[in-house]
Amino acid sequence: MVALRWNSGLSLGGRSSCPSCGKVLRWWELAPLLSFLLLRGRCRRCQARIPYQYLLIELWTGLFFAPLPFLMAPVFSLYTVILIYDFRHKIIPDALVYPSVALALLAALAGGPYSLLDWLAGPILAIFLGGLWLITRGRAIGLGDAKLALSIGLLLGAAQGFSALVVAFWMGALVGILLIVKSAFNPLLSGGKKITMKSELPLAPFLVFGAWLSLVLHLNLLYVSSSSLF
């Protein structure tokens, strides 16, 4: 709800309603997953189809938060909103990413002792992505991604923070290649648009998912790479 209403002119308060007919929804029409299935993916009043994104986000959010430590939950709540917003609009609002940086810092302070490298992980990741933004003049990456990387680095520390970035780039590259191949064989599957290496692909969803995987799986690609070199 927050991601869909943000910067849309709609208030973040008030009752939810059908986007097609405006019918105010009852409480039992808003139960995550169950309401979508019981209503068979349609509005009870006008029978307009409910986008599957609602079902997917509800499922994603439940699976996303299940294994998270309590201190991480508020930060990943904001990450989820950033993920959806960037996916829809290809931009990360400062009003969302700056609070995520503050919450990540608080979680790090409350979570126990950090090494110097852990404290530097956020700035290093931000400088790296900010450098890519500067070099490419914003064509390859957005400045908001660098701010999000600052939050992820502060939250996860060095090993998991760097691992999150590596996983994000791997996933982004894989998805980008699959979209290019799919578009080449059947443009209709890509909304009729020809997808190329120059097409825009939001990075925030991959950064967020990479951070989640790194945290849940305790990834330490930084250690693996350094041990393989020495």
VENFEN-V682723 format. One record per residue. N is the residue number from 1. RES is the residue in three letters. PSI is psi as a letter, one per 30 degrees, with the letter a starting at -180 (* if undefined). BURIAL is + if it has 16 or more other ideal C-beta (glycine too) atoms within 10 Angstrom, else -. D_CENTER is the distance of its C-alpha to the mean C-alpha in whole Angstrom. Layout:
BEGIN
N_RES_PSI_BURIAL_D_CENTER + N_RES_PSI_BURIAL_D_CENTER
END
This chain:
BEGIN
1_MET_e_-_15 + 2_VAL_e_-_14 + 3_ALA_e_+_11 + 4_LEU_e_+_14 + 5_ARG_f_-_17 + 6_TRP_k_+_15 + 7_ASN_g_-_18 + 8_SER_f_-_19 + 9_GLY_f_-_22 + 10_LEU_k_-_22 + 11_SER_k_-_22 + 12_LEU_f_-_20 + 13_GLY_a_-_23 + 14_GLY_l_-_25 + 15_ARG_l_-_25 + 16_SER_l_-_23 + 17_SER_l_-_25 + 18_CYS_k_+_25 + 19_PRO_f_-_24 + 20_SER_e_-_27 + 21_CYS_f_-_30 + 22_GLY_g_-_29 + 23_LYS_k_+_30 + 24_VAL_k_-_29 + 25_LEU_k_+_27 + 26_ARG_l_-_29 + 27_TRP_e_-_27 + 28_TRP_f_-_28 + 29_GLU_g_+_26 + 30_LEU_g_-_23 + 31_ALA_k_-_23 + 32_PRO_k_-_20 + 33_LEU_e_-_20 + 34_LEU_e_-_24 + 35_SER_e_+_25 + 36_PHE_e_+_23 + 37_LEU_e_-_25 + 38_LEU_e_-_28 + 39_LEU_f_-_28 + 40_ARG_h_-_27 + 41_GLY_g_-_25 + 42_ARG_l_-_27 + 43_CYS_k_+_28 + 44_ARG_f_-_31 + 45_ARG_e_-_33 + 46_CYS_f_-_32 + 47_GLN_g_-_31 + 48_ALA_k_-_28 + 49_ARG_k_-_25 + 50_ILE_k_+_22 + 51_PRO_k_-_19 + 52_TYR_f_-_18 + 53_GLN_e_-_14 + 54_TYR_e_+_15 + 55_LEU_e_+_17 + 56_LEU_e_-_14 + 57_ILE_e_+_11 + 58_GLU_e_+_14 + 59_LEU_e_-_14 + 60_TRP_e_-_11 + 61_THR_e_-_11 + 62_GLY_e_-_14 + 63_LEU_e_-_14 + 64_PHE_e_+_11 + 65_PHE_f_-_13 + 66_ALA_e_-_16 + 67_PRO_g_-_17 + 68_LEU_k_-_15 + 69_PRO_l_-_18 + 70_PHE_e_-_19 + 71_LEU_f_+_18 + 72_MET_f_+_14 + 73_ALA_e_-_14 + 74_PRO_e_-_14 + 75_VAL_e_+_11 + 76_PHE_f_+_9 + 77_SER_e_+_10 + 78_LEU_e_+_9 + 79_TYR_e_+_5 + 80_THR_e_+_5 + 81_VAL_e_+_7 + 82_ILE_e_+_5 + 83_LEU_e_+_3 + 84_ILE_e_+_6 + 85_TYR_e_+_8 + 86_ASP_e_+_7 + 87_PHE_e_-_8 + 88_ARG_e_-_11 + 89_HIS_f_-_12 + 90_LYS_h_-_11 + 91_ILE_l_-_11 + 92_ILE_j_+_10 + 93_PRO_k_-_13 + 94_ASP_e_-_15 + 95_ALA_f_-_15 + 96_LEU_e_+_12 + 97_VAL_e_+_11 + 98_TYR_e_-_15 + 99_PRO_e_-_15 + 100_SER_e_+_12 + 101_VAL_e_+_14 + 102_ALA_e_-_17 + 103_LEU_e_+_16 + 104_ALA_e_+_15 + 105_LEU_e_+_19 + 106_LEU_e_-_20 + 107_ALA_e_+_19 + 108_ALA_e_+_20 + 109_LEU_e_-_23 + 110_ALA_f_-_24 + 111_GLY_f_-_23 + 112_GLY_a_-_26 + 113_PRO_k_-_27 + 114_TYR_k_-_25 + 115_SER_l_-_27 + 116_LEU_e_-_27 + 117_LEU_e_-_25 + 118_ASP_e_+_22 + 119_TRP_f_-_22 + 120_LEU_f_+_22 + 121_ALA_e_+_19 + 122_GLY_e_+_17 + 123_PRO_e_-_20 + 124_ILE_e_+_20 + 125_LEU_e_+_17 + 126_ALA_e_+_16 + 127_ILE_e_-_20 + 128_PHE_e_-_19 + 129_LEU_e_+_16 + 130_GLY_e_+_18 + 131_GLY_e_-_21 + 132_LEU_e_+_20 + 133_TRP_e_+_19 + 134_LEU_e_-_22 + 135_ILE_e_-_24 + 136_THR_g_-_22 + 137_ARG_h_-_23 + 138_GLY_g_-_19 + 139_ARG_f_-_20 + 140_ALA_f_-_18 + 141_ILE_l_+_15 + 142_GLY_l_+_14 + 143_LEU_f_+_15 + 144_GLY_e_+_12 + 145_ASP_e_+_10 + 146_ALA_e_+_13 + 147_LYS_e_+_13 + 148_LEU_e_+_10 + 149_ALA_e_+_11 + 150_LEU_e_+_14 + 151_SER_e_+_12 + 152_ILE_e_+_11 + 153_GLY_e_+_15 + 154_LEU_e_+_16 + 155_LEU_e_+_15 + 156_LEU_f_+_15 + 157_GLY_a_+_18 + 158_ALA_e_+_20 + 159_ALA_e_+_20 + 160_GLN_e_+_17 + 161_GLY_e_+_15 + 162_PHE_e_+_17 + 163_SER_e_+_16 + 164_ALA_e_+_12 + 165_LEU_e_+_13 + 166_VAL_e_+_15 + 167_VAL_e_+_13 + 168_ALA_e_+_10 + 169_PHE_e_-_13 + 170_TRP_e_-_15 + 171_MET_e_+_13 + 172_GLY_e_+_12 + 173_ALA_e_-_16 + 174_LEU_e_-_17 + 175_VAL_e_-_15 + 176_GLY_e_+_16 + 177_ILE_e_-_20 + 178_LEU_e_-_19 + 179_LEU_e_+_19 + 180_ILE_e_+_22 + 181_VAL_e_-_24 + 182_LYS_e_-_23 + 183_SER_e_+_24 + 184_ALA_e_-_27 + 185_PHE_e_-_28 + 186_ASN_j_-_27 + 187_PRO_f_-_26 + 188_LEU_e_-_26 + 189_LEU_f_-_23 + 190_SER_g_+_21 + 191_GLY_g_-_22 + 192_GLY_g_-_25 + 193_LYS_k_-_24 + 194_LYS_j_-_25 + 195_ILE_k_+_22 + 196_THR_a_-_23 + 197_MET_f_-_22 + 198_LYS_f_-_21 + 199_SER_k_-_19 + 200_GLU_k_-_16 + 201_LEU_j_-_13 + 202_PRO_k_+_9 + 203_LEU_f_+_8 + 204_ALA_e_+_5 + 205_PRO_e_+_3 + 206_PHE_e_+_6 + 207_LEU_e_+_6 + 208_VAL_e_+_4 + 209_PHE_e_+_6 + 210_GLY_e_+_9 + 211_ALA_e_+_9 + 212_TRP_e_+_10 + 213_LEU_e_+_12 + 214_SER_e_+_14 + 215_LEU_e_+_14 + 216_VAL_e_-_16 + 217_LEU_f_-_18 + 218_HIS_h_-_19 + 219_LEU_k_+_18 + 220_ASN_i_+_21 + 221_LEU_f_+_21 + 222_LEU_e_+_22 + 223_TYR_e_-_25 + 224_VAL_e_-_26 + 225_SER_e_-_26 + 226_SER_e_-_28 + 227_SER_e_-_30 + 228_SER_f_-_31 + 229_LEU_e_-_32 + 230_PHE_*_-_34
END
